[in-house]
Amino acid sequence: MPHIRTLETVPFRLPLNNTLRWGAASSLTHAEHTLIKVTLEDGTFGLSEALSRPTIYGETPQSIAGAVKYLAGALGGVDIEDEDAIARALGSLAFNHTAKGGLDMALWDARFKARGQSLFDDFKGPNKQLKVSYILGISSLSDMLLEARAVYAQGVRVLKVKVGRDYAKDLELVRILRTELPELELYADSNETLSVETAPRVLETMREAGLLWVEEALPVHLLRARADLRKLEILPLIADDSCFTLNALERELDFDTFDILNLKTARTGFTESLKMLELARSAGKSVMVGSQAGSLLSTRFAALLASREGVDKPSELSFFLKLECDICTPNPVLREGILTLEDLREVALDDAALERYRTA
């Protein structure tokens, strides 16, 4: 099989339709990401996207470019089928989760093409109709209601509501949505904003309001407190920030801190994500596939993982609705909360759009 010849990066910046706010103070107005291209000796190439989220992972377009340049030395000349050598190379760099996650998926894309196969056809699982969720960021009550109504009209039927800055307003939003749009399923993402003392009472209020689950209610470092909260069984708990890696997932399972794993290809690629999916399944946990504000290219990769067995909760595959523009086309259409996997088959890089939105 052909060997790896070059690794390239192209940073780009896509504006959002409106600001995404979450947690105590975080916000996002643009998706500042990096296209990664892996080219093999025979000219075959694979593409993916690395997502810089400095407030979460500490990664920027500049650090991603540096990480990929560093890894090029270890990966150059490696057979694309030598997965052990590739794993050793990626493991030679600590952290840099999204740089390595994006690079891993580009390597998978190149590997399938070198075999004369299609990643889309030969990686996907049995689930062809994918139930999706939409991330509703923190804003004024009127703006959040306006956005919720707009995405409902675009086919969304599950909302992940960012909460934590004003729980009274959060619950008022939930009450109005349940009255106006009773078909909507709602769950919360607290982004670690609750305290040990208040968490049980707030979760009880969320349950009474009709929320299905809550993501990362407590700060991640409070491991025993999170395990104790899970034992109360007030609401099913989603693990996200607490499970950045396979090793972290093993720790969380050992302490039994969660009910649902939010698995993100943006930070664990395909290689580690598949191991995490299998580990969560074997432990009897539910799984959803999450978003890190990716373009349609990221959505396509995330949807392929979401189609695999074991992913049994709605996945965050609708962020393209939040983007003002994209580097890929065409946009899929949601129908009553469902994304048909086949609608992503023709999603491809738009070279002119990439040139328009590239930042270097």
SULHUGI-V969942 format. One record per residue. N is the residue number from 1. RES is the residue in one small letter. SS is DSSP state (H for helix, E for strand, C for the rest). OMEGA is omega in radians with two decimals (NA if undefined). BURIAL is 1 if it has 24 or more other ideal C-beta (glycine too) atoms within 12 Angstrom, else 0. Layout:
N RES SS OMEGA BURIAL
N RES SS OMEGA BURIAL
//
This chain:
1 m C -3.11 0
2 p C 3.13 1
3 h E 3.12 1
4 i E -3.13 1
5 r E -3.07 1
6 t E 2.98 1
7 l E -3.13 1
8 e E 3.09 1
9 t E 3.05 1
10 v E 3.10 1
11 p E 3.10 1
12 f E -3.04 1
13 r E -3.12 1
14 l E 3.10 1
15 p E 3.04 0
16 l E 3.08 1
17 n E 3.06 1
18 n E -3.06 1
19 t E 3.04 0
20 l E 3.14 1
21 r E 3.14 1
22 w E 3.08 1
23 g C -3.09 1
24 a C -3.05 0
25 a C -3.02 0
26 s E 3.08 1
27 s E -3.10 0
28 l E 3.10 1
29 t E -3.13 0
30 h E 2.99 1
31 a E -3.13 1
32 e E -2.98 1
33 h E -3.06 1
34 t E 3.02 1
35 l E 3.10 1
36 i E 3.12 1
37 k E 3.06 1
38 v E 3.14 1
39 t E 3.13 1
40 l E -3.07 1
41 e C -3.13 0
42 d C 3.14 0
43 g C 3.06 0
44 t C 3.12 1
45 f E 3.06 1
46 g E -3.10 1
47 l E 2.98 1
48 s E -3.06 1
49 e E 3.03 1
50 a E -2.98 1
51 l E -3.13 1
52 s C 3.08 1
53 r C -3.03 1
54 p C -3.12 0
55 t C -3.13 0
56 i C -3.06 1
57 y C -3.08 1
58 g C -3.11 0
59 e C 3.11 1
60 t C 3.06 1
61 p H -3.13 1
62 q H -3.14 0
63 s H 3.09 1
64 i H 3.10 1
65 a H 3.12 1
66 g H 3.14 0
67 a H 3.14 1
68 v H 3.09 1
69 k H 3.10 1
70 y H -3.09 1
71 l H 3.11 1
72 a H 3.12 1
73 g H -3.13 0
74 a H -3.06 1
75 l H -3.13 1
76 g C 3.13 1
77 g C 3.14 0
78 v C 3.06 1
79 d E -3.08 1
80 i C 3.10 1
81 e C -3.10 0
82 d C -3.05 0
83 e H 3.11 0
84 d H 3.13 0
85 a H 3.12 0
86 i H 3.12 1
87 a H 3.11 1
88 r H 3.14 0
89 a H 3.14 1
90 l H 3.14 1
91 g H 3.14 0
92 s C 3.13 0
93 l C -3.13 1
94 a C 3.09 0
95 f C -3.12 0
96 n C -2.98 1
97 h H -3.04 1
98 t H 3.05 1
99 a H -3.12 1
100 k H 3.10 1
101 g H 3.11 1
102 g H 3.13 1
103 l H 3.11 1
104 d H -3.11 1
105 m H 3.06 1
106 a H 3.09 1
107 l H 3.07 1
108 w H -3.14 1
109 d H 3.13 1
110 a H -3.12 1
111 r H 3.14 1
112 f H 3.11 1
113 k H 3.13 1
114 a H 3.09 1
115 r C -3.03 0
116 g C -3.13 0
117 q C 3.09 0
118 s C 3.07 0
119 l H -3.11 1
120 f H -3.06 1
121 d H -2.97 0
122 d H 3.09 0
123 f H -3.00 1
124 k C 3.14 1
125 g C -3.05 1
126 p C -3.07 0
127 n C -3.07 1
128 k C 3.10 0
129 q E -2.97 0
130 l E 3.07 1
131 k E -3.01 1
132 v E 3.03 1
133 s C -3.14 1
134 y E -3.13 1
135 i E 3.11 1
136 l E -3.08 1
137 g C -3.12 1
138 i C 3.08 1
139 s C 3.04 1
140 s C -3.14 0
141 l H -3.12 1
142 s H -3.14 0
143 d H 3.12 0
144 m H 3.09 1
145 l H 3.12 1
146 l H 3.14 0
147 e H 3.13 1
148 a H 3.11 1
149 r H -3.11 0
150 a H -3.11 0
151 v H 3.02 1
152 y H 3.11 1
153 a H 3.12 0
154 q C 3.02 1
155 g C 3.13 1
156 v C 3.11 1
157 r C 3.07 1
158 v E 3.10 1
159 l E 2.90 1
160 k E -3.02 1
161 v E 3.05 1
162 k E -3.09 1
163 v C 2.97 1
164 g C 3.13 1
165 r C -3.14 1
166 d C -3.02 0
167 y H 3.08 1
168 a H 3.10 0
169 k H 3.13 0
170 d H -3.10 1
171 l H 3.06 1
172 e H 3.07 0
173 l H -3.14 1
174 v H -3.13 1
175 r H -3.12 1
176 i H -3.12 1
177 l H 3.14 1
178 r H 3.11 0
179 t H -3.08 0
180 e H -3.03 0
181 l C -3.04 1
182 p C 3.13 0
183 e C -3.11 0
184 l C 2.93 1
185 e E -3.02 1
186 l E 2.94 1
187 y E -2.98 1
188 a E 2.97 1
189 d E -3.09 1
190 s C 3.12 1
191 n C 3.00 1
192 e C -3.03 1
193 t C -3.12 1
194 l E 3.05 1
195 s C 3.12 0
196 v H -3.07 0
197 e H -3.03 0
198 t H -3.00 0
199 a H -3.12 1
200 p H -3.12 1
201 r H -3.14 0
202 v H 3.13 1
203 l H 3.08 1
204 e H 3.10 0
205 t H 3.09 1
206 m H 3.14 1
207 r H 3.14 1
208 e H 3.13 0
209 a H 3.10 1
210 g C 3.07 1
211 l C -3.04 1
212 l C -3.06 1
213 w E 3.02 1
214 v E -3.09 1
215 e E 3.05 1
216 e C -3.13 1
217 a C -3.06 1
218 l E 3.05 1
219 p C -3.02 1
220 v C -3.05 1
221 h C 3.13 0
222 l C -2.99 1
223 l H -3.09 0
224 r H 3.11 0
225 a H 3.11 1
226 r H 3.08 1
227 a H 3.11 0
228 d H 3.12 0
229 l H 3.11 1
230 r H -3.12 1
231 k H 3.14 0
232 l H 3.08 0
233 e C 3.11 0
234 i C 3.05 1
235 l C 3.02 1
236 p E -3.07 1
237 l E 3.13 1
238 i E 3.07 1
239 a E 3.10 1
240 d C -3.13 1
241 d H 3.14 1
242 s H -3.07 1
243 c H 3.11 1
244 f C -3.01 1
245 t C 3.07 1
246 l H 3.13 1
247 n H 3.11 0
248 a H 3.10 1
249 l H 3.11 1
250 e H 3.09 0
251 r H -3.10 1
252 e H 3.08 1
253 l H 3.14 1
254 d H 3.13 0
255 f H 3.11 1
256 d C -3.04 0
257 t C -3.00 1
258 f C 3.10 1
259 d C -3.06 1
260 i E 3.09 1
261 l E 3.00 1
262 n E -3.02 1
263 l E -3.04 1
264 k C 3.10 1
265 t H -3.13 1
266 a H -3.11 1
267 r H -3.14 1
268 t H 3.08 1
269 g C 3.05 1
270 f C -3.01 1
271 t H -3.12 1
272 e H 3.13 1
273 s H 3.13 1
274 l H 3.10 1
275 k H 3.13 1
276 m H 3.09 1
277 l H -3.13 1
278 e H -3.14 0
279 l H 3.12 1
280 a H 3.12 1
281 r H -3.09 0
282 s H 3.11 0
283 a C 3.11 1
284 g C 3.14 0
285 k C 2.99 1
286 s E -3.09 1
287 v E 2.93 1
288 m E 3.07 1
289 v E -3.03 1
290 g C 3.14 1
291 s C 2.94 1
292 q C 3.11 1
293 a C -3.09 1
294 g C 3.06 1
295 s C 3.08 1
296 l H 3.09 1
297 l H 3.08 1
298 s H 3.12 1
299 t H -3.13 1
300 r H 3.13 1
301 f H -3.14 1
302 a H 3.14 1
303 a H 3.10 1
304 l H 3.08 1
305 l H -3.13 1
306 a H 3.13 1
307 s C -3.09 1
308 r C 3.09 1
309 e C 3.12 0
310 g C 3.06 1
311 v C -2.96 1
312 d C 3.10 1
313 k C 3.14 1
314 p C -3.10 1
315 s E -3.05 1
316 e C -3.03 1
317 l C -3.07 1
318 s C -3.07 1
319 f H 3.09 1
320 f H 3.08 1
321 l H -3.11 1
322 k C -3.08 1
323 l E 3.08 1
324 e C 3.14 0
325 c C -3.06 1
326 d C 3.05 1
327 i C -3.14 1
328 c E 3.04 1
329 t E -0.11 0
330 p C 3.06 0
331 n C 3.02 1
332 p C 3.12 1
333 v C 3.07 0
334 l C 3.14 1
335 r E 3.13 0
336 e C 3.05 0
337 g C -3.05 1
338 i E 2.96 1
339 l E 3.09 1
340 t E -3.06 0
341 l H -3.10 1
342 e H 3.13 0
343 d H 3.12 1
344 l H -3.08 1
345 r C -3.03 0
346 e C 3.11 0
347 v C -3.07 1
348 a E 3.13 0
349 l E 3.03 1
350 d C -3.05 1
351 d H 3.14 0
352 a H 3.11 0
353 a H 3.10 1
354 l H 3.13 1
355 e H -3.11 0
356 r H -3.02 0
357 y H 3.11 1
358 r E -3.07 0
359 t C 3.10 1
360 a C NA 0
//
